[in-house]
Amino acid sequence: MNLTTRKLTRNTVPLTVLFLVGLAATATLAACDTNTSAVKDPIPVVDSGGRINPPTTQDGGPGTSADGAANDCVQNPKTSEEIINGCTNAVKIAKTPVLPLLSPDGGLPPLP
Amino acid sequence: MHIEERRPIRLVFATFTALIGTFATAAKPARAAPACTTLGTQPIVFIEAGDTQEPLVKRLGERLVNAASPVRIVYKNKRTCDLALDMITPNAMVNDSIPIKYIPSAAEDPAWTPRSPAPVCDADVGGNVLGLGIGATFLSSCTTLPTPRPVDLTEIKGPVQAYGFIAPLASSQVAITAEEGYFAYGFPGGTGQAIPWLDQGQRYSRGPTASTALTCAAAIGLKASQLKGTVPTGNTSTEILNAVASSVAPEAAIGIMGTEIYDAARDKVKLLAFKSFGQRYAYYPDKSATSFDKQNVRDGHYLPWAPTPYLTRVGGNGKAVDLNVQRIVDLVLGARVDADVSGLDQVIASGLVPECAMGVQRSFDGGPLSLYAPPESCACYYESKVPQGATSCATCSSDGVCGAGKCRRGFCEVQ
C-alpha cells in the first residue's frame, strides 16, 4: 500500500456514496410522481434471471406457471390475441393510463 | 437644411425602386423545369407513390438509373387513395401543385445521393402514362375508390410499412396505448382527457386519404376521417416531423409518421412504444428503442403496419405490360437480383420489411394477425442487413449444413 493507493481509496468512497444517494433520491422522486398516469421511462420487465421477459410454461394461451403465478406472455401463440402477447426478448413497457371516459367495463364510448 | 430637403426625394426614389423590383420579380416567370422525357435516353417509369415510399423510390432509382441496363424513375408523392384512383381511372401524371421529381444519373449529378432532394421536371403536355402506383396501406381502407376495378389492373403485395406515434425529444412520454390514441385523436380539443395530449393544435395528423392516417387511425379504433388533429398545409410527413420536432409544447405534441421516415430522423423526434387493444405491454417497432430490426413488426408485437400495394397494368400473362415496371416489382420482391441492383437490399435499407421476413400477416387495416410462414424466408438475411444488424442464423454456402432449412443468400433460413 502506498500513498497513491490510499488517496484513490479516500476519493472513491465519497463518490460511491454520493452515487448511491443520488440513485435513491431519483428512485424516490420517480415513485412519488403522480401527476400523470403516463409512464415516464421505459420499464423493461426483468425476471430474476436477468432476462427482459418472464418465462412461461403454457402453450397457446395465458395460464399459470408451476408456482401458481400468472403468466404475462404466451408461448407458441396461435390466435391474434395470443400473438400480440407472445413471449419475446424485446423491450416491453408497462402502461395503464387513467382514462376517465373509459366505460366501466373498459370499453370505448362512442365519439362525440 | 439642404440635406433635409432631399430626404423626401430619396425616400420616393427608394420606394419606387423597391416597387419596380417587386413587380419585376413577380412578373419574371419561374425558371422552367426540363421536360421529364428529354432528360436522357434511358427508358422512364412514371410512378406515383406515398411519401413514406420516397426513400425506397430514391434508393432503388439511384441504382436503376446507373445500372448497366438503366431505367430512370420519375415520380410524384401522392396519398395512397389518390394514387390508387389515378391508377384505376386511369389518370396520367400531369403538372400540378405537387412537384414531379426524377432520379438523376451519376453523370448528370455526381454529388446526388438518395438523401439529397430529388430535382424536378415537367410532364409532357397532356401528361405521361403512369406505369406504377405504390401505396402504403390496404386499399380496402380507401372506401371511395370506384368498383369494380379494371380487369387489367393488378395489385401486388409489397414490403411492409410500419407507422407510429412520434413525440418531441423533450417529451417525457415513452408509450401510448390504443385507448389513449382513441381519446386523444377521436375527441376535439382536450375533451378526450388523454393526458398529456389535450391540445388539438399540437396533435398532428395527415389527411384522410394518406396511408399514415388510415393505418394509424385503424390501430386506435378510428377512421382516418375521424382524426381530430392538425393537418399541416401541405399534408406531408416532412411537415409533421418538423412541427413535432420544433414544438414549443413538447409534452402535448404528438404526430403520426411512417417508421422509415422516423428511422432517418431519430435525432429529431422519438417514436412512442405502442400498446394495442387487448395487449399487455407496449412495444417499439424494433426490439428496443435504439435498434432497427423491426422485430416487433415481424413477430406481431407491434400493430400499426400494413403492406404496400403495387398497382400496375398487366397483360394476359399476368405480368406488367411495361417490362421495366415488372423489373422494378421483381427487384422489390426479391424475385430478381441484377448484378448491379439488389432490390431487397434497398427495401431493407429504406426501413421497410420485405414480406419474406415477416412472421405474421393480416388482411385489412387494424385487422387481426395470423401466423405467416413465407414460402422463401429471408428473415436471417434481413436481420443481418439492417443497421446494427446481427443474426444468430448459421451461415452457409449450400443446403447441406442447414438441416431441414434452406441456404439462401448465405444464411440457413427456415425454408
Interface residues (C-beta under 8 A of the other chain):
Chain A: T36 S37 A38 V39 K40 D41 P42 V45 D72 C73 P77 K78 T79 S80 E81 I83 I84 N85 G86 T88 N89 A90 V91 K92 I93 A94 K95 T96 P97 L99 P100 L101 L102 L108 L111 P112
Chain B: S172 Q173 V174 A175 I176 T177 E179 E180 Y182 F183 G186 F187 P188 T191 G192 Q193 A194 I195 P196 G221 L222 Q226 A273 K275 S276 G278 Q279 R280 Y281 A282 Y283 Y284 D286 K287 S288 A289 Q295 N296 D299 G300 H301 L303 V360 P368 L369 S370 L371
